[in-house]
Amino acid sequence: MMLNQFLLLSAFLFGTGIYGVITRKHTVLVLASIELMLVAVNINLVAFGATLNNAVGQVFALFVLAIAAAEVGVGLAIVLLIYRNLRSANPDDVNVLKG
Amino acid sequence: MFAALTSANPHVDFLAISPEIALIATVMVVLIADMILPERSAWQTSRIASIGVLVSLAWVAVIAFRDPIAPMFGGSYAIDDYALVLKGFFLVATYVTILLSVDYIAEGDYYQGEFYFLLLCSVLGMTVMASARDLITLFVALETISIPTYVLAGYRKHDRRSNEGAIKYYLIGAISSAVMLYGMSMIFGLTGETNLAAISAKIGTLPDSKVLALGVFLSLLGFAFKVSAVPFHWWAPDTYEGAPTPVTAFLSVASKAGGFVAMLNIVFFGFGLQPSLWWLIIWVGAALSMTLGNLSALRQTNIVRMLAYSSVAQGGFMLVPFAAFGLAQSHGDAAVARGAMRSVIVYLLVYGAMNLGAFACIIAVARRTQSGEISSFSGLFQHSPVITVMMTIFLASLAGIPPFAGWFAKFTMFQSIIEAGGGWGVTLGVVAGVNSVIAAYYYLNVVRSMWFRPAADDARPVQVTGALGASLAVCVGLVMVVGVYPSFFGDMAEAAAKVLG
């Protein structure tokens, strides 16, 4: 098995996701970066599951997929709400709270 | 084919999961009732929701008097004293939150049925969390708690502050879930198990690898976001200020407790035998949360933001017994380890009662003054003495002053860390002691301004509605009874901590 290659790919994707979360300005791009992190998790789970010959890894990945979909739905709804109120989805424009 | 399926069916004890079934039924009834009921009687959904929570609580009591029940679903779902005590706590906290919400939600321009629907979904996640003994169950429960609260935090749809609080809370929550999952995937990869008991059995035999340390570190980092521990606490004040106040009470008590129960499960049942991997992380998190939370609370002028930072600091106090557990496990002291778990549970129960009470007072006062500033509490005693006395009780309890319940929580916390001993234990005890004094200053500052400052021109007394009064009565009752007779919560936590064996 090429476990190491899969783990390296997943670490690279996770790192890219973290980088995107920190540097991107637009909220939708931040959401996309979070999805990248979750994809990294799924690659990890499936690769470990296949190597260990343990179906639990795949089952866990399915749960992660389903819940990530629900989560991103709520996130896009909040972004849409902010866009309606402010005509902008840039986090820098959302800054009334301080202290 | 069907024969094969039936023989593979797991044994399910429906009585054991009846609290969850009752909640799911209530969730559906609330949603349907909201469609059928006309607009002017939409407040009836709050009545349905509170009855459902009480029914679920009654089932918890019924199960508590039954014989012990074996873990179900391949050991991933346990119904023991630990789970039952925490389920009871979550359900009572939710009942009080519904009482706090009734008038606030009915008077504001909000959708009512959906509010209670989301609240109940979140509680369903909490009751599952109390029983979760498997990484997958734990993750699903944590998301069931979190996703409805993202929506609730943004429930004041046309208020920019609420929008901002919701998006910050959502982004932090989603990022922390991803980080936590990455850690969990590594733990799964190394142990080949998702069941916490099986992980615990394997984790002690694994060689001391960097990958395991990274997995444990990342999953704890994810929980640090959920329980708003420093350095991942900065979303809390913004979200708490923006959300409707009853939601803030819910977030700071029930949702935070959900994060702590997740952490209890994974640390006490999963990583217990490898304390060297995590105790220092938690030690530092506890010390920083207490210190930075309290120092930031000192300079707040808005009472909700002050309580937000205070809840960060209280979360730090709750992390202290986790560090004590790690120290106890590294010298293999089972009695001290049990004491640490008891002290986390006592702290959760007491903190729930006193913090919900303080928020009930704030909601009552803000109904008249329409302000969250601490200055709006000036001279409250002159026109509303009863609410002033109650707020004083809750703040004194948060500061840990006897004879109110807070002293007992602080006492068990100090007891656990001093018993764990050693230079690290005593140092953390001293940090906690200094922080208790700082915290007392800003809590008592509010008390001083209520009793001794001159009142504003508007001296109409604060009206307390029936539902708010009932929630205040529950909280004051608990804080007074536990303060004078601490074994009421102490015995419950003692029974719960027996699951550690």
Interface residues (C-beta under 8 A of the other chain):
Chain A: F14 G17 V21 T27 V30 L31 I34 M37 L38 A40 V41 N44 L45 A47 F48 T51 L52 N54 V56 G57 V59 F60 F63 V64 I67 A70 E71 V72 V74 G75 A77 I78 V79 L81 I82 N85 L86 P91 V94 N95 V96 L97 G99
Chain B: L135 I136 F139 V140 E143 I147 Y150 V151 G154 K157 H158 R160 R161 N163 E164 G165 A166 I167 Y170 L171 A174 I175 S177 A178 V179 L181 Y182 S185 M186 F188 G189 G192 E193 T194 P237 D238 E241 G242 Q300 N302 R305
